[in-house]
Amino acid sequence: MNILLSIAFVGAWSSGFIGAKLGSGSASTVTLLMWRFLPLALVLGAVALTTARSSWRGLAPRDLFRQAGVGLLSQSGYLLTVYYAIELGVSSGTTALIDGTQPLVAGALAGPLLGVAVSRTQWLGLGLGVAGVAVVTTADAGATTGVAWWAYLVPFLGMLSLVAATFLDRRSRADVGPMVSMTVHAVTSAVVFTVLAAVGGGLTPPADGSFWTAVVWLVTLSTFGGYGLYWLILRRSGVTEVNTLMFLMAPVTAVWGALMFGEPFGAQTAAGLGLGLLAVAVVHRGDRGGRSDRGDLRARGARRRFAAAGPLTPRRSAWHRARSSSRRSERPVPAMPTGGPGEG
């Protein structure tokens, strides 16, 4: 059963990049994102006002404003750049790989920004990850015609937006449940993309059936499928299992994009994806080695949390509250789904 759930999760999460590719040919990025988030925000808003009202108790306005800021970075800014890159012609596999380096970059920046110790092994892993991205990006650029060189820089802006969201959320001391954060993020993104679509004249959806196919795909399969399976696997198998599965998204998306859209996938692409997976293995190995050190406990705990961080890591999640009542727990915190292409 766990194997089947893992396969379904990887497929549902990766489907977000494929859905973005499906919709990129029928409408502009902001139009697609507006119609993706409007129904999602309405559904989540209705749930928040009815069955999930208790999740909002004890939250101050500043907590909601912080979550709105996190949503602005982790969904609005991130999705806008990722979808735009795919619209410009960057392959879905390359975009997914660049997106997947976020945990490595966040772990490396934890040192200079927060004074957290980062091991040489983790720096080596980051270097391997960057090398893998360079190899795949070069292969993609060489096989694709008509794509401007600067288009490959756009996904990096989305990845950095996720990194900024991670650090912003880390500074929160509030106990924000997943339903609250997801609702605030979705409503924030719906407002942002509706305003952008209105300014650009893209409020009216196209009559093309492929557009609505992409919207239904993204809302049902990517968002609800990916998000639901995320929390199910998290409760059944734990943080390590989920974070390991997250790093399978790039190769799965690359193969999927090659089969469905004819995107380039040759030996160089395979080698780059292999470097990316090796980078993850090296970082995890460095993290395990760091846990056996006899150094400062607080530094070790901070290093573990950032090494285990996924696309977006809340300071305290519902999973974390259920297992520990301590605000200083040293256990790694699970990665919160971002609502991005990899999740919804």
N, C-alpha and C positions, 0 to 999 in steps of 0.2 A: 504493500500500500504506500509506504514512504517513497519508493522508487517512482511509482505512478504519479504521486503528488508532486515530486520534484520535477519530473518531465513536464507535467502540466504547468507548473509555475514558471519554468524557464521559457516555455513556449508562449505563455500569456504575457510575461514581462517583455520578452523580445518582440512581441507583436506590435508594440507601440511604435518602434522604428519602421516597421513594415506599413503600419497604418498611416504614418506620416508620409511615406512614399506614395501610397495609394491616393491620398488626397492632394498631393502637391501638384498634380497635373490638371486639376479641375478648378482650383480656387487659390487665392492668395493665402499666405501663411496666417495672417490675422483673421481672415474670414473662417478658415478651417478651425483655428483655435477658439474663436468666439463661439461657434456652434458646437464645439466639443464641450466647452465649459458651462455654457448656459443651462443645458438640461441637467448636467451633473450638479451645478450649484442649486438648482431648484429642488432636486431630489434630496440632497444632503441638508438643505435648509429646512425642508419639510420634516425630515427625520429629527433634526436638531430641536425643532419646536414641539415635537410630540414625544416619541419614545426615548430620545436621548437627552431630555432636558436636564437630567441629574448630572450629566457630564460637565455642565457649565458652572456648577455651583463652586463658589470659592475663588473664581477667577476674577482678577481685577481688570479694569480697562487697559492698563499698561500691558498686561499679559496678552490680551487680544491684539493690541497694536503691534507687539513684538511678533506674534504669529503672522500678522498681516505682512510685516516686513520680511519674515522668513519665506512666506508664500510668494511675495513679489520677486525674491531672488531665486528660490528653488523651483518655482513653476513658471511664472511669467517671463522672467529674464532667461531662464534656462531653456524653456520650450521655444521661445521666440527665436533664439539663435540656432537651436538644433533643427527646427523645422525649416528655417530659412536656409540653412546649409544644405539640407536635402533638396529644397526647392531649387537651389543654385546648381545642383548636380552632384554634390558630394555623395558617395555611396552610403547606404545605411550601415554597412559593416564598419566602414571607417569612422563614421559618426559615433557608432556604439563603442568602438574601441577608445576613441578620445574621451568620451563620456566616462568610460570605465576606469580611467586613470585618476578620477577624483579622490578616492580613498588614499591613494599613494601620495598625491600632492598635499592633501589635508594633513596626513601624518608627517610629511617633511616640514610643512610650514608650522607645525605645532612647536618646533624647536625655536626658531627665531621670533615667533609672535607671542608664544606663551611661556617660553623658557623651559619647555619639556624636552627631556633628553631623547635624542633620536640616534639609534645605533648605526654603525657603519654598514651593517647588513641591510638595514632598512634603506639607507641611501643607495646602496647597490641595487636593491629592488626597484627603487624609483628610476635609477639610470636605465635599467633593463626595460622598464615600462615605457620610458620615453623613446628608447631605441626601437621598441616594437611599434610604437605609433609612427615614428619616422619611416620605418620600412613599409608599413601598410599604406601610409599616406603617399609615399613616393610611387608605390605600385598603382594605387588608385589614380593618381594624377597622370601617370604615364599611359594608362589604358583608357582614360576618359578624355574625350575631346570637347572643346567648347566650355570648359570649366575654368574660371579665373583662378589664379594662384591664391589670391586672398580669400577665396571661398573656404579654403581649408583652415584658415585661422578662425572662422566664425564659430565652429564647435568648441574651440578652446575658450572662447568668451563664455559659452554656456557652462562649461566645466568649472571655470573660475567663479561663475555665479553660484554654483552649487557649493563650492568651497566657502565662499563668503556666507552663504546661508547656514552652513554647518557651524562656523564660528559664532555667528549671531545667535543661533539657537543654543549653543553651548553656554552662553552667558546667562541664560534664563534659569531662575531658581523655582519657577512655578511647575506644578504637576499638571501638565497638559495632556489629556488623553488623546488617542489617535483619532477618534471621531471629531473632536473639537478642532484639532489642527487641520485635518483634512477638509472640514467644512469651511474654516476660515481661509485656507489656501485656495479652495475652489471658488469661493465667492470673490476673493480678491482678484484672481485671474480672470473670472468672468467680467468683472467691471473693467479691468485694464484692457482686455482684448476687445470688449464692446466699444470702448472709447476710441481705441486705435482704428477699429474697423469703420466707425462713424466718421472719423477724420479723413480716412483714406477712401471713403465711399464704398466700403466692402460689406455693408450690413446685410444686403440681400444675398441669400445663398444661391448658387447656380442650380439650374434645373438638371444638371448632369447626374445620372444615377450613381456614378462612381464616387461623387462627393458624399452622398448620404450613406453609401456603403462604408466609406472611410470613417464617417462620424459614428455610425453604429458600431463599427469594429473597435474604434478607440474607446468609446464609452463603456461598452459591455465587456469585450474580451480583455483589453489592456487595463482599464481602470478597475472594474469590479472583479474581473478574473484574477489579475495580477495582485491586487491589493488583498483580496480575500484569501488567496492561497498563501500569500506572504505571511499573514498572521497565523494561519492554520499550521503551516510548517514550523513557524517560530515556536508555537506552543508545544508541538509534538517533538521537535528535534533540537531546538535551541539556536543560539546566535551563530555559532560556528558553521553549522550546516547552511543557514540562510546566506551568510556572507560568502561562503564558498560557491554556492549556486549563482550568486550575483555575477561572478567573474566568468561564467559560461555564456553570458549574454552576447558578448562581442563575436565569438566564433559562430554561435548559432545564428545570429543576425546576418553575419557575412554569408554563410551558406544559404540561408533562406533568401536573402536578396539576390544571390547569384542564380538560384533556381527560379525565382518568381519574376525577376526583372532583368535578368541577364547581366547583373553587375559583375565587375571583374573579380575573379578569384583564381589566382594562379599560385605558383610555388612561392613567389615573394610574399604574397598576402598570407599564405599559410605559415611562412617563417615568421612574419611579424606578429601574427596571433600567438604563435608558440612562444615568442619572447615575452608577450604580455602575460601569458599564463605562468611562465617561469618567474616573472617579476612578482606575481602574487605569491607563489610558493616561497620565494626568498624572503619576502616581507613577513609572511606567517611564521617562517622558521626563525627569523630574527626576533619576532614577538615572543615566541615560546622560550627562546634563549634568554630574553630579558626578564622573564618571569622568575628564573632561577637565581638571578643576581641577588646580592645582599645589600644593594644600594638603598637609597632613600625610598621609603614606601610610597610616598606621595608621587614622586617622579615615575616610579614603576606603574602605579595605577593610571596616571595620566597617559603614559605611553601606550599601555594596553588599550585604553579606551579609544585613542585615536587610531591605533593600528587596526582595531576591529571595526572602525567606523565605515559605514557604507555610504551610499549617495547622500543621505542626510541622517544625522544621528541626534535625536532629541536628548536633552539632559536627563530626563526621567520619563519613561514610557509606562503604559499600563502594564506591560510585561514585567518591567523592572519593579513597579510598586507591588505586584503580586508576589514577588519572590524575596523582597527585602524591604524592611521598614527604615533602614538606615539611609540618611542623606549622603553618607560618605562611603557607600559601597564601592568596592574596587572591582566588581564584576563588569565585564564589557557590556555596553548598552547596545541593543539591536539597532540596525539601520532602519530609519523610518522611510517608507516609500515617498518619493518626491512628487509623484504625479507626472513625472517626465515620460519620455518615450518608452523608457524601459519599464514603466509601471502603468502609466495611464495618463 
